[in-house]
Amino acid sequence: MQIDERPPGVDPLVASRRLRRRLVSVQAAAIAGIVCAVAWSLSIGGLLTTPELGADPADIVEHYADPSSGTSALVWLQVMVVGTIAFLWFVGVVRGRLGDNEPKLFGTVFFGASILVAALLFVAAALLAAPGVLVAVGDTAPSPDATQLTRAGADIVMSVFAPRIATLVMFATAGLARATGALPRWLIVLTYVVGVVEFVNVTITPPTIYIVTAWIALVSIVLLVRPPSHGFELAAPVSDAPPPS
């Protein structure tokens, strides 16, 4: 039987190679968060260029008569996927670094809400892109009524469900940051304020989802430029530890 000679507290994922250690560093989480914020913003913005609710049927027909509408929809879907992968990497790195220091309540809410937010954005993106995909793949123009129905569904997901579940991610992040010192106090307070505003907003305005992406970018930038707290640091691998004097 092989005996694990690693001292307690050493993360087995990063104990062997420096590359793996870099992939789970605070900098990796911050970069993933920035990639997520940019990709989500671009994808949502591109998909929202479709005719809005209440658009004139003639304008809808004209929009989807252009074959490029289908191509752009497929491109923005791919961008959404990239952003979501980066978001999940951000979540994984943060939870991995907290380890045993993670408060179970906030950690569970943070993880569950993050997965649900990603799933909701996938649903919204699929609804927005569906008419364009029909044009690109099925070579069929969607009816104005069908496009308005899918747009209404996307607006509901992005203005009612996704922002409110995202506030759980914000509140849980603030709770984790308070417990570990991973974020400065001003950002924790700002997170609570923005989260409350986002939660009580009852308007059907999909652009409010940009508040979430802006918050992710801000947290990522702070993680990138601010030295991590002691509670947010991984133990150094054996190979990186200084030799005994």
N, C-alpha and C positions, 0 to 999 in steps of 0.2 A: 504493500500500500504506500502511495506517494504522500508524503507529509507536506502540508502547506507551511512553508517557512516564513511567510509574510507576517510581519508584526500586526497586531490588532489595529484596526482603523485604516489600513491601506486598502484603497479601492482596487479590487482584482482586475477591473477593466483597464486601468491605466498603469498598473505596476510594471508592465513589461516593456512598453514602447513609448517613446516621447510623443510620437504622432498621435497615438490614442489619447494621451494626456492632454494634448492641445485641443483635440476634438471635443473634450468635455470640460474645457476651461471656461472661465467667465467670459473671456473674449469671444469664444465660439458661440456661447449663448447670446451675447449682445449682437454679434454679426447676424446670427440666424433671426433674431428679432427684427433687425433693420431690414433684412431681405424680405421677411414676412410682411412688414408694414408697407414696404414699397410695392411688392407684388400684389398684395390684396387691394391696395388703393388703385393701382393701375387696372387690375382686372375688373373691379367693381365699376370704376369709372368708364371703362370701355364697354362693359355690358349694359350700363345704364344709358347708353346713347340710343337704345331702341326707343320707339315711340312711347311716350308716357301715357298714363291713364287718361282717358278722355280725348285722345288724339283723333283727328279726323280720319275716317276710314280710307280716304284717298291717299293721305300721307303715309298710312301704314302700308298700303299696297305698293306705293312708290318706293318706300324704304326697302322692302323685301324683294322688290323686282331687281335690285342690284345684287348680283352674285357675290360681291365682296362682303355683303352683310353676313353671309354664312361662313366665309373664311375667317373674318375677324372674330366671330363668335367662338370658333374652334381655337383660335390663338389665345383668346382671353381665358378660355377654360384651362388651357395648359398653364398659363401664368398663375391662375388660381391654385392649381395643384402644387406648383412650385412653392408658392407662398404658404400653403397649408403644411407642406412637409417641413419648411423652415420653422413654422410656428410649433409644430410638434417636437422638433429638435430643441427649440428654445425651452419648451416645457420639460422635456426629458432631462436636459442638462441642469436646469434649476433644481428639479427634484433630486437628481442624482448627487448634486453637490451638497444639498442640505442633509441628505442621509438621515441619520438618527436624530439630528437636530430639528427635523421637520415636525412641527405640531400636527398631530394626526388629523384634527378637525379641519384646519385650514388646508392641509395638504390634500385631503380627500376632496374637498370642495374645489380646490384649484385644478386638480387633475380631471375630475368629472366634468366641470364646467368648460374646461379647455377643449376636451373631446367633443362636447355638445356644440360649442361655438363653431368648431371646424366643420362639423356635420351640417349645421344649419346654413353656413355659407356655401357649402357644396350644393345644398338643395336650392338656395336662392340663385346661385350661378346657373344651375341646370335649368331652372324655370326661365331665366332671362335669355339663355342661349338656345332654348328648344326651338323657337321659330326659325332662327338662323341656321341651326343644324339641319332642320327639315329642308331648307333651301339648298344647303351645301351637299347633303348626303342623299336626300330623297328627290332632289330636283323638283320640289313642289312648293308653290307659294302658299303660306299659311293664310287662313281667313282672318280678317280684322278682329272678329269676335274672339277667336282662339288666342290671338296674340295679346288681346286685352286681358283675357282670363289668366294667362301665364304671368303677365306683368303684375296683375293684382296679387297673385300668390307670392311672387318674389318680393313685392313691396311689403307685404305682411310679414314675411320671414325676416327681412332686413330692418324693418322699423319697429316691430313688436317683439319678436322672439329673440333674435340674435343679440340686439343691444342689451336686453335685460339679463340674458344669461351671461353676457360679457361682463356685466357689473359684478357678478359672482366671482369671475376671474380677478377683477380689480380688487374687490374687497378681500378675497383670499390672499392675493399678492401683498396687499397692505398688511394683513395679519402676519404673514410669513416674514415680511420685512421688519416688522416691529419686534418679532421674536428673535430674529437672527442679526439684525443690524445691517441687512444686505442693501438697504436703500436709505437715503437721507430722510430726515423727518419731514422736510418741506414737501418731498415727493409723496410721502405716505399721506399727508394731509390733503394734498392736491388730488390724489387717487380717490380718497373718500368723497371729496366734493364732486369731482367729475362723475363718479359712480352714482351718487345720489341724483344728480341732475339727469343723467342718462336713464336712470330707472323710472323717474317720475314723468319723463317726457311721454306724452300720449299721442303725439302727432304722427301721421303716416308719412314720414319723410325719410326715405332710404339713405340720403346723405348723412344722417346722424351716425351711421355705422363708421364714418370716417373718424369720429371721435375715438373709437376703439383702436383703429390703426395708428392714429397720432399718439395715443397713450402707449402703445406697444413700442413705437419708435423712441419715445422719450425715455421710457424705462431702459431700453436697450442702450441708448446713448449714455445714460448715467452709469450703467454697469460697465460700459466700455472705458469711460474716462475716470471712474472713481475706484480707488483701491478696494478690493473685496474685504469684508469684515472677517474676523477670525472664525466666526461660526459658519461662514460660507466658503471656507477654504478646504480643499482635500488634503489629506495627509500625504506627505511626500513619499514616493516609492523608495524602496531600499537602495536602488542604484543611484538615486538623486540625493540621498542623505549624505551629509558630510562625514568623512572618516573620523572615528573616535580619536581624541587627542591623547 
